[in-house]
Amino acid sequence: MHHHLKYLSGYPPALLDKVNKLIADDQLGAYLAARYPNTHDVQTDRALYTYCAELKREHLRSAEQIDKVTYDSKLDVMRHALGLHTSISRVQGGKLKAKKEIRIASLFKNAAPEFLKMIVVHELAHLKESDHNKAFYRLCEFMQPGYHQFEFDLRLHLTHRALAKAQT
């Protein structure tokens, strides 16, 4: 496995060969730009919270309430943390309260709308399914048809970013 394909580990060799050809022909950026020409306008934490809340209301009405949603510049994409869902327990008035938070890596402020939705859908799905199992991915696909393709293309996007960074 080539080091520059670390975001694509686990995909079939024939698919990785196609990705390597795009990279060798210097076409990966053009491929992504053609498929995802737009960026979203969800730029603030408040807008991100509203965006998450609307998706949750549309698909996961019975799931627990989300208390906080933020862009997080500290999430380490290299360690595959694109988003994070946490449950922080605090004692309030003698009762244990769990605050649900979702953090989205700041790099998604300037991403294609499909990529932001994919990350948010992924984190929202964890409200219902804690593991990355079949039920989890069925829920992701339900909330965003084409989820698996968006996830793959996001991995291509991260690969492209890493290659561009390595060249500077």
N, C-alpha and C positions, 0 to 999 in steps of 0.2 A: 504494500500500500504506500502510495506517495504521501509524504508528509503534508503537502498542500491540500489533501483530500480528507483531513481529519474530521471535518463536519459531515462527511458522507460515509463514514465507516458503517458497515452493515448492509450497504446497498450492493446489488449484484455486480460482478466484474464487468459484464457487458455494458451496463449503464455507466460505470466508472470510466470505461474506455471512451464512451461518447463525451463525457465531461472532459477527460484529458485531451480529446481532439479539439473541443471548443477552446480549451486553454491554450493548446499548442498553436492553434490558428488565430489566437488573440480575438476570439469571438464571444467569449463568455459575457463580457460587459454589454455588447450589442444585443445578444440574446435576451438578457435580463431587461435591458432598457425597452426592447420591443414588446416584451410580455407585460412589463410593469412600468408604464410611462409616467404614472402619476404619483404624487405624494399626498398624504392626508393632511387635514388641517386641525387635528387633535393635538394642540401644542402645549396646553397647560395641564397641571394635575387635576384641576376642577373639570376641565373638558374631558379628560381621560376617565375620571370617576363617572361622569354622566354617560359617556360612551359605554363603559362597563355595565353600568346600572341598566341601560336600555337593552343591551344584549341579554343580561340576566333576566330582566322582566319578560323579554320575548321568549326565552327558551327554558329558564330554570326558576320559575316563579316560586317553587316550594323550597329552593335551596336557602341556606342561611344568608342573612343580610351581610353585605360587605361594608365594613366601616371606613376603609381608607384605600385609595388607589393612587399610586404615584409613579412618576418616572424616576428611575434610580440610576444615577451615573456610576454607582459603585458596583453594580452587578457585573460580574466577570464573564463576558461572552466566551472567552477562551475555555472556561470550565463549564461551558454549555448552559450557563444560567442566563436565559433570555428574558425570563419572567420568574416570579416567585410568588407563591401564596403562603401566607403564614397565619397562624392562629396564636395570638398573644394573650395569655391568661393573666388577669389582674384581679385582685380582690377589691371589690367596691361595696362598701356598706355591709360587710360580712358575707357577701355573695361572690362567687367566682364568676367573672365575666370573661368570655373569650372574644377578643377583637379579631375579625377577619381582615387581613390586608393583602392587597395584590400590588406587587412592584413590577414594573416593566422597564427593561433596560433602556437607557436614554437614547441609544442609537436608533430606536424605533420612532423617535420624534420626526425623523426625516425619511421614513420608509414608505414603501407603497402601502396603500390602505389595506390590501389583502394580507400583507405581512403583519400589520398591527392587529388586524382582526384575528389572524391565526394565533398569535401569542395570547391575546385576551381570551379567546375561546378555549385555548389550552388551559390557562389558569382558572377560568370559570369552571371547566369540566372537573377540576380537582375539588370543587365544592361538593360534588356528588361521588366522584370516584378518586380515591387517593392513589391508586396504583395505575401504571401505564399498561392496562390490560385491554382486552377486546371491548369490554363495556365502555371504558374510557374513550377509546378511539371511535367507537360508534357514536358516542355523545358528541365528540368533536365534529365528526362528519355530519351529524344532524344539525348542529349549530352553524356550520360553515361547509356546505357541499363543496367537494373538491379539496377538503382539508389536507389530505395526504400530498396532493400535488403542490399546494402552497407551502407545506412544510419542506418538501424536497427543494422547491425553488428558493425558499428562504435559506436553506443550507448552501445552495449555489451562490446566493447573494453574499453570505458570510465568507465563503471560499474566495469569491472575487475581491471582497474587501481585504482579506488577509493577504492575497497575492499583490494587490495594489500597495498595501502598507509595506510589504517586504521589498518592493522595488524602490521605495523612497529612502 
